[in-house]
Amino acid sequence: MNAPVKLDKCLNIQQVLGLLDNIKLKHFSLPAHTIAELADHERELYFSLLALLLLAGGNISANQHRLLQLLLPAIGLTGKLPALMARAQKISQEDLETGIELLKEKELAKTFIVDALVLCRLEQPLNQDQCRILAELVALLGLHQADMEHLAQVAALILGLPQTEELPSDFNPDPLKLDCWEEFLYRELTAEHLQAGIHNGYWRVSAPLNIDFPFVVNNTEVYFSENGRLNIKTTNEIKINNTTFTNPVIKVNGTENLNFSLYNCTLKGEYSTSKKTTALTLNKVASKFEHTDFETKNSRALRIIDGSIEINECNFNNCGHPDLVGGGVSSRTNYFYINKTKFSKCKAKIAGGVRASHAKIKDCHFKSCRSLYINECDFDLEDIEKSVSYGHNAGGLFLDYIAGEHDIEQCSFEKSSIKIKSKRNYDLMRDCKMLDSTLAVNDSGTHIYGQRHASKITNSVYLYVFSGSSRGVPHQTWWDDF
């Protein structure tokens, strides 16, 4: 039996915890502080004033020290903590006067107060000395009692402290220049907030939220946590303007005559591939999107089950899930119009860009959209049938049918192939360009254009007019599951 190992020294737990802290600090950082663009001496003076208030509270705790270690890089003062704390301990009247003038001139007074309250109230209320110094600074900065009550509420929100009175629904943190604390400014979104109308601020959806009334949202950021869902079932009108949704999962069901609009919005996020997620689902809704960007990695961006949809001047980038049909847009409606919209690097099981029953598409651009079911082909102008068969991968666009003449007009497809199940004896496209892409049409009995042309340009295949039959790629029932 082996003898027990004899240790010369006991494990230094504090040292191990310190090393783990260093690793956490290395992998977690705060966004850049608003003063990060100021001159070095101005940033140092700003921090010295913060340190002055912090030191008035006595010994700096371990948690306060960690927060300082996170804050310094955000300000652009990495590694300067000892020197700045020493300067604060010996601060001069000239430094105080210059610092106060700096806060006034740069309109940083309220930003400074929030920073100070966050640092000083991290573990306990301000002591008497801190309160006296803060009161003098507030007076010299020209702030009022109402200002301080409001700033104290904001600091409490960042710290997660209970508040005697909630911030108003129209609270806008932007004038306070709190970029550094943005992550901590999100408030839980409720039905009451939406019913009152939201016109700015940062909001979080942490659990399923069911809404049965119309509402308006403007100039807002909404973050969805892992279990956050927004389920809407109502009539009349929903308007959303200048709003950013992060990791959204939104379902909208119209009960009667519901109009839903997105203008100048962003829907973005990075989702788990283990969940077959769609960021925005619409059913029985008349919807209109303009100047809106979608970037929903590992999630289908948009699904329309029934109703009508008009998309103007939008962008779909890196959208789609490998096990869903239609990466950017999936649409079953017969009233689907897309104009001046770009699809780039979208993916899906099939139809990385758009999978739809029918669509009117004008002046749209598809680039590097792909289906994971069938890979893009190696183009071979000598074997046209081989190239055509790969068009059934429908990397860019997959439509069931063309309902009218020139339903696809003035569009470009680059490494984004097209599949059309039926043309119904209509011409298919007009003034379109295809680069390293193929077009597959089940019904190829009539001309797509009046002429056909294929030419080779710098080792790429440029297919201006190209069609073919569906042989070689059997129909899959899941193609219609969109």
N, C-alpha and C positions, 0 to 999 in steps of 0.2 A: 504494500500500500504506500502510495507516495506521501511524503511528509508535506504538511501545509506550507504554503509559500509565506515567508516572513517579510512583511513590509517595513521599510525603514521609516516611512512617513505616512501620516494619515492623508486622505484625499482632501484637497483644498476646495471645498464646495463653492466658496465665494469666487474663487478664481475660475472655476468651470462656468458658473453663472455669468461671470463677466465676459468670458469668451463667447458664450451663447448670445449674450446681448450684442456683442460686436458683430456677430453673424446677422442678427436681426436688423441691426442698423444698416448693414451693407445691402440687404435685400429689400428694405422698405425705406422709401424716401417721401418727403413732402414735395408738392409742386413748388415751382419757383415763387418766391415772395415778390410782392409788387415792388419792393425797393431793390430787387436784384439788379436792376438796370442803372441804379444811381452810382455815383463815383465811390471809390473805396472809402474815402474819409467820411462821406455822408452815411454809408452803410454802417461803418464802425461807430459813428456817433449815435445813430438810431439804436443800435444794439446796446450801447453803453447805458442809454437811458432806461432800456428795458431791464438791464442787469442791476441798475441802481434800485429799482422797485423790488426786484427779486431778492436782492441782498438785504433789504430792509426787513424782510421776513425772517431773518436768522439763517440758520444752516440750510443749504440747498439739499433737498432730498434726492434719493437715487432716481425716482421717477422724473423729477424736474431736470435732473442732469441728462437723462435719456432724451427728454423732449428738446433740450437745448442742443444736443448732439444731432437731432433731426432738423432742427430749425436753422442751424448755422449753414449747412450746405445750401438750403433753400434761399438763404440771403446772399450766399456767395462768400462766406467767411469761414470755410472749412479749416479746422486746425488752429483757429485763433482764440478759442475760448479762454485759456489762462490769461492771455494778454488783455483781452477785453474786460474780463472780470476785475483784473488789477486796475485797469483804467477807471472802471466804475467806482471802485473803492476810493479813488483819489480824484473824483470828478471836480472840475473847477467851475467857477461862476461863468467863465467865458464859454466853456463847453455847454453848460445849461442854457445860456442865452442863445448860443448858435443852434443847439438842438431844437429848442422851442420854435425859433424862426424857421428852421428846416421843415418842421412838421406843419407849420402854417403855410409856408410858401408852396410846398409840394402837396398840400391838401391831404396830409397823412395823419392828422390828429386823431380821427376816429379809428383808423387802422391801428395806430399805436395803442390806443386805450384797449381795444379788443385783444391785441397781442399780449399786453401787460396783464389783463385779467385772466387770460387763459393760462399764462405761466404761473401767476401768483396764486390762482384759485384751484390749481390742479389737484391738491389734496385737502386743502382746508381754507376757510375764509381768510380774507386779508386781516392782518393784525393792526393794532392802533397806529404804529409807525408807518406802515404801508398806506393806510387810509389817509393819514395827514399829508404825506408826500403826494399821493394821487390827487387829493383835493386841491392842493396848490397848483399842480400841473394843469388840472382841468380848468381852473380859474384863468391861468395864464394863456391857455389855448382858446379861451372864449367859448367853452362848451357849457351847456345848461343842464339843469336837473333832468329834464325830459330826455336829453341826449344820453345822459349817463344811465338812466333806467333802460333805455332801448339797447345801448351797447352791452349792459350787464346781461340782458336777455339773450343777446346774440352769443356772448361768451359762454353762457350757461348751455345754450344749444350745442355749441362746439364740444363742450366738456361732457355733455349728456347729463347735466344736473337738472333736478326738478325745477319747474318754473311756476311761480304764483299766477302768472298771466301769460297766455300763449301769444306768440308773435302774430300780427295780423296776417290774413291770407294773402294780402298784396305786398308782403315784405319782400323787398328787393335787395339782396346783399351786394350787388355790383358796385354801387357808389362807395361802399366801405372798403373796396379793394382787398378782399379777403381770399385771393386766389390760393394762398397757402393752405387755408382751412376748408377749401371748397367741399372736400369729401365729407366733412362733418356738419355741413350746413343743411343736409337733406332732412326734411320733415316728412312724417308719415302722411300720405295722401288719404283723405277720407271723402265719403260721399258729401258731407257737409261743405267741405272745401270746394268740390267741383260744382255743387249747386249754387254756391255764391259766385262762382266764376274765378278762375285763376289767371292772373295777369303778369306774374313774374315769380321768381324764386326757384328753389331747389326742392324737389319732392321725391319721396321714396314709396314704392309699392312693395310691401313685404309679404303680403298674403292676398288670396283672392278677394277682389273688390268688385261687387256687383252694382251696376248703375242702371236705373230705370227712368232717367229723365235726360233731356237734351242739355248740353253745356257748351261753354266756350273756354278755350285755353290759349293764352298768348305769352310769348317771351319767357318760356319756362323750360326747365330741365327736369326730366322725370327718369329716375333710375328704378329698374325692376330687380329685386333680389331673386334668389333661386326659386322661391315659392310665390313670387309676385305674379298676379294675373289681373287683367282688367277685362271684365265681362260686361258688355253694354247691350241692353235690350230696350229700345225706346222708339219714339216717333219724332217727327219734326226735323230738327237740324242740329248737327254737331260741327263746330268750327274749331280747327286747331291751326294756329299760326306761329311761325318763328319758334318752334319748340323742338328740343332734342330729347329723344327717347333712347335710353341705353338698356340693352337686353329686354326689349319689350315682348310681351306675349299678350296680345289684345284680340278679342273677338267681339265683333259688332253684328248684332242681329236686329234688323229693322222689322218692327211690327206693322207699320203702315207709313208709307211716304217719308222715309228717313233719308235725308241728305247728309252726306258725310264728306268733309273737305279737309285736305292737308295742303297748306301753303308755306313754302320756305321752311320746311321741317327736315329733320334728320332722324332716321331710325338706324341705330347701329348696335353692334354687340358681338360677342364671341360666345357661342353656345356649346353645350355638351353634345357630342355626336351620339351619345347613348339615348338621347331624347329626340324624337322626330318632331322638331319644333317648327312652327310657322309664326313669324313675328306679328303679322296682321292678317286676320281672317274676316272677310265681309260676306254677309248673307242677306239678301233682300234689301239691298242698300243702293241708292244712287250716289255714286262717289266720284270725286274729282280731286286729282293730285296735280300740283304745279310746283316747280322748282324745289323738289324734295329729293333727298339723297338717301339711298338704302345701302347699308354695308353690314349684312347679317351673316357672319361667318358660321358655318355649320347649321344654318337655319334657312328655310325657305322664307323669302322676304314677304310675299304677298299672295294670298289665296282669295279668289272671288268665287263663291258657290252659286249665287244667283243675284240678279240686279243688273246694274250698269256701271261701267268704269271708264273714266277718261283720264289719261296720263299725259301731261304736257311738260316737256323740258325737265325731265327727272333723270337721275343716275342710279344704276344698280351695279354695285361693285362687290366682288367676292361674296356673293349671296349663294345660298343653296345648301342642301343636305344630301349626302351620298345615297340615302335610301328613300328619298322622296322624288316625285315627278314634278318638274318645273322648279328651277332654282331661284330665278328672279321673280317670275309671276306664273301662277297657275290660275286659269280662268275657265269656268264652265258657262259663263254668260254669252249670249249672242250679241251683246252690246258692249263691245270692248274696242276702245280707240286709243292708240299710242302715237304720240307726235313728238319729234325732236328729243328723243330719249336715248340714252346710252346704256348698254349692257356690257360689262367688262369682267372677265375672269369669274363668271358665275358657273356653278356646277350643279349637277343633279344626277339621279340614277339614269334619267333620260330627259333631254330638253333643259340644258343648263340655263338658258336665257328665259324663254317663254314656252309654256305648254298651254294651249288654249283650244277650245272648240272652234272659235272663229275670232278673227281680229282684223281691224283696219289699221295698218301700220304705215306711217309716213315719216320720212326723213329721220329714221332711227339707225343706230350704229351698234353692231354686235362684234365684239372682239374677244377672242380666246375664251369663248364659252364652250363648255364641253359636257358630254354625257359620259358617265362612268360605265354604262352598260356595254357600249361599243366604242372602241377607241377611234380617233381620227385616223384616216388612211394615209399611206404614203402615195402621193398623187402620181399617176402614170397616164400621160396623155395617149400612150399607145394602147392602153387597156381601159377604155372609157367605162365599160360595164362595171369593172372592179371599183372605179372611183365613185360611180353613181351609187353602188350598193352601200357605200359608207355614208352616203347622205342620210341614210336612215338612222344614223346615230343622233341626228337632230340636236347637235350641240348648242346651236343658237336658237332655233325656232322649230316648234312642232305644232302644226294646225290640223284639225280634223278636215276642214274644208275651206274653200274660197267661195264666198257668197256673191261676190260682185266683181266687176272688171277692175283689174289693177288694185287689189286689196293691199298689196305690198308695193310701195312707191318711194323712189328716191332714197333707198336704204343701202347700207353697206354691211357686208358680212366678211370678217377676217378670222380665219380659223374657227368658224362658227357655222356648221352646216345646217341645212334646212330639210324638213320632211313635211310633205303635204299629203294627207290620206286621199283627198278627193278634190278635184278642181270644179266639178259640175259644169264642164264645158265653157268656163270663163278663162280669159287670159289671166295669168298668174301675177306677173310683176312688171314694173315699168321703171326704167332709168335706175336700175339697181346695179351694184358692183359686188363681186364675190372674189375674195382672195384666199387661196388655200382652203376653199370650202366647196362642198358639193350640194346639189339640190336633188332630192329624190321625191318623185311624184307618182303615186299609185296609178293614177289615170293619166297616161302620157299620150293619149290619142290625139290631142290637139296641140297646136303650137303654144309655147310659153310666150314667145315673142314672134316677130315676123322673121327673125333670122337667128342663127346659132353661131357662136364664135368661141374659140378657146385659144389662148396663146400663152407662151412661156416667157416670164419676165424675171430675170436674176434668180433663177432656180426656184421660183415660186410659180404656182399655177393660178392664172387669173381667169376665172370662169364668168363670162359676162352673161351668157345664156346657156343653160345646161339642164337637161332633164333626163329622167330615166325611170324604169319600172322598179318594182319592189322586190324582184327576185333575189334570193340569197339571204334575205333577212325576214324570217317568219314573224307574223304578228304575235305580240305578247299581250295577254289580257291586262297585265298591270300597267301597260301604256295608258290605259283609260282611267286609271285610279289617280285622279288629280283634282 
